[in-house]
Amino acid sequence: MEESAQREWVGMKMRMSFATNHTRELWQRFMPKKGKLQPKNDLLFSIERYPNDFFQSFDPTREFEKWAAVEVVESTSIPNGMAKLTSPAGMYAVFLHKGTPEEGPKTYGYIFETWLPASGYQLDHRPHFAVMGERYSNHDPNSEEEIWIPVKK
């Protein structure tokens, strides 16, 4: 469990669903333009903003907002074609995903079907995000990323 301060991100966003996943396209659009930003650190963030009741009756065709972004200081200017997202402070359950993106559903299945129901926590309506740092290597079976799930008692 981690208490996160307010975060400021700048990046690109797309509407998508789990059935029509455009994550690869989003990152292909974002990465060439990332150099226009002054990030706070070397980390990349994959962020999801879900509707309030998204997980109450899961539908893989229901859309949500997905971001490819970097964390920035509050006063950062926003280049054309990008947007800013602010996440309020709050508690997060943090998990380590090791493996390829194709193995992600197994990790998320554990989080939402096993850990969360037994945890005494419930989802909070704040952005969900994955942190991709120096151990992240797309499509490498040894790749590692942190998955941050917003929770509250």
N, C-alpha and C positions, 0 to 999 in steps of 0.2 A: 504494500500500500504506500502510495506517495501523495503528499499534499503538493499540488502544483500551484504556483503563482499564476497570475494572469499572463497569457501569452499573446504575442502579436505575430502574425504570419502574413507574408505576401506571396502570392502565387497565382496559379490559374485553376479554374474550377469547371466542372462539367456535371450535368445531370445524367444519371445512369441508374441502372438496377443491377441486381446480381445476375439476372438473366441476360441483360445486355450490357456487359461489363466493357467499358471503354478506358480502363485504367492505362493500358499501354499507350493508347493514342494521346491521352492527357499528358503523360510523362514525356512522350516524344515532342509534344508542342512546348512543354515547359523547359526542358533541359537546355536547349540552345539559347533561351532568353534569360536563364538564371544569372548569367554574368552581368546583367544590368542591375542586379540587386547588391546591397551591402548586408550580407547575412550576419547575424549575431555569432554564429558558429558554423562548423562544417557539416552540420546535420541536415538531412532531408526529411520532410514530413509528408506522409500520406494521410490526409484528414477526411473524415466522413461526418456530415451533418445530416442526421436522420429526422424525419417528422416525429412529433411527440409520441404517437402511438405505433411507431414502426414495428417494434418487437412484440406488441401485444397479440397481433395475428399476422404472423410472418407470411409475406407474399413475395417470392423472388422476382416478380415483375414490377413491384412498387419502386418508384424512383426515389433517390436521395441525391445529395450534393457531395461530390468528391473533389478534393483539392490535391494538387502537387505544389508544395510550398517550402519556403525556408523561414526560420524564425528571424525576426528583425527587431531593432529598437523602435520604440513608439513613434519617433519623428521621421522615420524613413519615407522617402517619396515613393509613389507607386507608378511604375512605368505603364505606358499604354498597353492594353490587352491583359493587364493583371489586376488583381483586387487584393484588398486587405481583409483579414479575418481576425477578430479578437475573441479569445476564449477566456471566460471568467475563471478565477481561481477556484479550486475545489479538489476533492479527493479522487484519486484514480487507483484502480487495480492495475498493476503492471505485470505483464507476462512476457517471456522470451519465446519468440518463434524462431526455431532453427530449421532451415530447409528452404526449399524453393517456394515461389508463390503458389504453385499448384498444390502444395501441401498445406496451405493456409486454412482451408475449410476444416481440416482436422483440429488445428489449434483453436480456431473460433468455435467449433462445435464443443470442445471441452469447456471453453470459457462460458458459453451461454447455456449449455445443456447440463453441465456437471458442476462447475465451480460456482457460478452465480446463484443457482437455486439453493445451494447449501451454505452460502457465505454469510447470510444475515444482512447483505447489502442489496440494494436495488439500483437499477440504472438511473443515472441522473441525466437530464436533458442539457448536455454540453457536447462539444465536439469529441468524437472518438479519434484517436490518431495512432499511427505507427511511426517510430523513430528509426531512421536508417543512418547508422553511423559507420565507423571504419570497418566493422565486421560484416557489413552488408555487401553482398555481391550477387546481383540479380541472376537467378537461375543456377546458382551454385548450391549443392546440397549441404554445404557447411555455412551458408549465409545465416546471419543472425540479425533480427530486428526486435525492438521492443514494441509491444502492443499495449496502449494505454486506453483503458475503459473507464468512463466517468461513472462513479458510484456515490451513493449516499446511504446512510443508515435508515 
